[in-house]
């Protein structure tokens, strides 16, 4: 049984813990690979800020079509609705793109090796995200479908999930998948040589997570994430990212062949 906590936000606490674990990972991997911890931690902070901005922007974009209907149904006035959009709600894929964009910009501005920065920083993303999903499970957002299986989570004081109904713990499934992805990426990073350009760490992460997210979306029970046809917004983004990975890999492979 999970109840809400009024004094400390479990989601915020998990988010901070995930961020700190990312720092711990960077400290470890930079020692093993003899890289500059100061450069990476600086870019990591900017990547975290980019992730927050990107996750919020995509949430706002997805929510924009609902403004008219909710205001018209008098669920809230315009000011209340806009405040709610700003104060809460994040979409992970927006955070992923925001983080990658921030790493690209900061690397270019300070003349850092982007391939190295993104390759070493990437495993920190699923690690931090896993803790974020634990936070989701604690407060009830991003909840799963109703279930009669004994693994169901039953909330009693959630502001997001239906209370008193056993729900599939899809947030915890995703957290576990993120930890597995983290392990795979770290193994790949430590196994490879210093040829970060060919390591494909970021592409592998995006491909693995997109597959996991596409499947887990079928277990989700919340309707706030948006739908288009048979699939959710996140599933469409997952398919587009997998297509991008396939095209990018083909183009990248041809470039290496010419070398």
C-alpha positions in Angstrom: 0.0 0.0 0.0 1.5 3.4 -1.0 0.3 6.6 0.5 1.2 10.2 -0.4 3.8 12.2 1.6 2.9 15.8 2.2 6.2 17.0 3.7 8.7 15.7 1.2 8.1 15.0 -2.5 9.1 11.4 -3.1 9.4 12.2 -6.8 11.7 15.1 -6.2 13.7 13.0 -3.7 14.1 10.2 -6.2 15.1 12.7 -8.9 17.8 14.2 -6.8 19.0 10.7 -5.9 19.2 9.8 -9.5 21.2 12.9 -10.4 23.7 12.2 -7.6 24.0 8.6 -8.7 24.8 9.9 -12.1 27.7 11.9 -10.6 28.9 8.8 -8.8 28.9 6.9 -12.1 30.9 9.7 -13.8 33.4 9.7 -11.0 33.9 5.9 -11.4 34.1 5.8 -15.2 36.4 8.8 -15.6 38.8 7.1 -13.2 38.7 3.9 -15.2 39.1 5.5 -18.6 41.4 8.3 -17.4 39.1 11.1 -18.6 38.5 14.6 -17.2 35.9 14.4 -14.5 35.7 18.3 -14.3 34.8 18.5 -18.0 32.2 15.8 -17.8 30.5 17.0 -14.6 30.2 20.4 -16.1 28.5 19.1 -19.3 26.4 16.7 -17.1 24.9 19.6 -15.2 24.0 21.4 -18.4 22.6 18.2 -19.8 20.4 17.9 -16.7 19.1 21.4 -17.2 18.5 20.7 -20.9 16.5 17.5 -19.9 14.3 19.5 -17.6 13.5 22.2 -20.2 13.0 19.6 -23.0 10.7 17.4 -20.8 8.6 20.4 -19.8 8.4 21.8 -23.4 7.2 18.5 -24.9 4.6 18.2 -22.1 3.3 21.6 -22.8 3.1 20.9 -26.6 1.2 17.6 -25.9 -1.2 19.4 -23.6 -1.9 22.4 -25.8 -4.8 20.7 -27.7 -6.5 20.0 -24.3 -6.7 23.7 -23.2 -9.8 24.5 -25.2 -11.8 21.4 -24.0 -10.9 21.7 -20.4 -11.5 25.4 -20.2 -14.8 24.9 -22.0 -15.8 22.2 -19.6 -15.0 24.5 -16.8 -12.5 22.1 -15.2 -10.3 25.1 -14.6 -9.9 28.7 -15.8 -7.1 29.6 -18.2 -4.8 31.0 -15.4 -5.2 27.8 -13.3 -4.7 25.5 -16.2 -1.5 27.3 -17.3 -0.1 27.3 -13.8 -0.8 23.6 -13.6 1.1 23.0 -16.9 4.1 24.9 -15.7 4.2 23.5 -12.1 3.8 19.8 -13.0 4.2 17.4 -15.9 7.2 16.2 -17.8 7.6 13.9 -20.8 10.8 11.8 -20.9 11.4 11.9 -24.6 11.5 15.7 -24.4 14.1 15.4 -21.7 16.2 13.0 -23.7 16.2 15.3 -26.7 16.8 18.3 -24.5 19.8 16.6 -22.8 21.4 15.6 -26.1 20.9 19.0 -27.5 22.5 20.6 -24.5 25.5 18.3 -24.7 25.9 19.2 -28.4 25.8 23.0 -27.7 28.1 23.0 -24.7 30.6 20.7 -26.4 30.7 22.9 -29.4 30.9 26.1 -27.4 33.8 24.9 -25.2 35.5 22.9 -28.0 35.0 19.6 -26.3 34.8 16.2 -28.1 31.1 15.7 -28.5 31.4 12.0 -29.3 33.3 11.5 -26.1 31.0 13.6 -24.0 27.8 12.0 -25.2 29.2 8.4 -25.1 30.4 8.7 -21.5 27.3 10.7 -20.3 24.7 8.4 -21.9 24.7 5.6 -19.2 23.9 8.3 -16.6 20.5 8.9 -18.4 18.9 5.4 -17.8 20.4 5.4 -14.3 18.8 8.7 -13.3 15.6 7.8 -15.2 15.3 4.5 -13.2 15.1 6.5 -10.0 12.7 8.9 -11.6 10.4 6.0 -12.4 10.6 4.8 -8.8 9.4 8.3 -7.9 6.5 7.9 -10.3 5.6 4.6 -8.6 5.6 6.3 -5.2 3.2 9.1 -6.1 1.1 7.2 -8.6 1.8 9.2 -11.9 2.4 7.3 -15.1 0.4 4.4 -13.6 -0.5 1.1 -15.2 -3.8 -0.6 -16.1 -6.0 -2.2 -13.6 -5.0 -5.8 -12.8 -6.1 -8.7 -10.6 -2.6 -10.1 -10.4 -0.9 -10.1 -7.0 1.9 -7.8 -8.2 -0.6 -4.9 -8.5 0.0 -1.6 -6.6 -3.0 -0.2 -4.7 -2.8 3.5 -3.9 -4.8 5.1 -1.1 -3.9 8.7 -1.3 -2.6 9.4 -4.8 -3.4 12.7 -6.7 -2.8 11.0 -10.0 -3.7 7.3 -10.0 -7.1 5.8 -9.2 -7.2 5.0 -5.5 -8.3 1.7 -4.1 -7.7 -0.1 -7.4 -4.8 -2.6 -8.0 -2.7 -1.3 -10.9 0.1 -2.8 -12.9 3.4 -1.4 -11.5 4.5 -0.4 -15.0 6.7 2.3 -13.5 8.8 -0.3 -11.6 9.0 -2.4 -14.8 10.5 0.5 -16.6 12.9 1.3 -13.7 14.2 -2.3 -13.9 14.6 -2.1 -17.7 16.5 1.2 -17.3 18.9 -0.5 -14.8 19.5 -3.3 -17.3 20.1 -0.8 -20.1 22.5 1.1 -17.8 24.5 -2.1 -17.1 24.7 -3.0 -20.8 25.9 0.5 -21.7 28.6 0.6 -19.0 29.8 -2.8 -20.1 30.0 -1.6 -23.7 31.7 1.6 -22.8 34.4 -0.1 -20.7 34.9 -2.8 -23.2 35.5 -0.5 -26.1 38.7 1.4 -26.8 38.8 5.2 -26.8 37.2 5.4 -30.3 34.1 7.1 -29.0 32.9 8.0 -32.5 32.4 4.3 -33.4 31.1 3.2 -30.0 27.5 4.0 -30.7 26.6 4.2 -27.0 24.0 6.9 -27.4 22.4 5.2 -30.4 22.3 1.9 -28.6 20.6 3.5 -25.6 18.0 5.2 -27.7 17.2 2.0 -29.6 17.0 -0.2 -26.4 14.8 2.3 -24.6 12.5 2.9 -27.5 11.8 -0.8 -27.8 11.1 -1.0 -24.0 9.0 2.1 -24.0 6.9 1.0 -27.0 6.0 -2.3 -25.3 5.4 -0.9 -21.8 3.0 1.7 -23.2 0.5 -1.1 -23.7 0.5 -1.6 -19.9 -0.1 2.1 -19.1 -3.5 3.2 -17.8 -3.2 6.9 -17.6 -4.7 8.9 -20.5 -2.7 12.2 -20.0 0.1 11.1 -22.3 -1.8 11.6 -25.5 -2.9 9.3 -28.3 -2.9 9.3 -32.1 -4.7 6.4 -33.7 -3.8 3.1 -32.2 -0.7 4.3 -30.5 0.3 6.8 -27.8 2.4 9.8 -28.4 5.4 8.0 -26.8 4.9 5.0 -29.1 5.0 7.2 -32.2 8.1 8.9 -30.9 9.7 5.5 -30.2 9.0 4.4 -33.8 10.4 7.6 -35.2 13.5 7.3 -33.1 14.1 3.7 -34.2 13.7 4.8 -37.8 16.3 7.6 -37.1 18.7 5.1 -35.5 18.4 2.8 -38.6 19.0 5.6 -41.1 21.8 7.2 -39.0 23.6 3.8 -38.5 23.5 3.2 -42.3 24.8 6.7 -43.1 27.5 6.4 -40.4 28.6 3.0 -41.6 29.1 4.4 -45.1 31.2 7.3 -43.8 33.5 4.9 -41.9 33.8 2.8 -45.0 35.1 5.8 -47.0 37.7 6.4 -44.3 
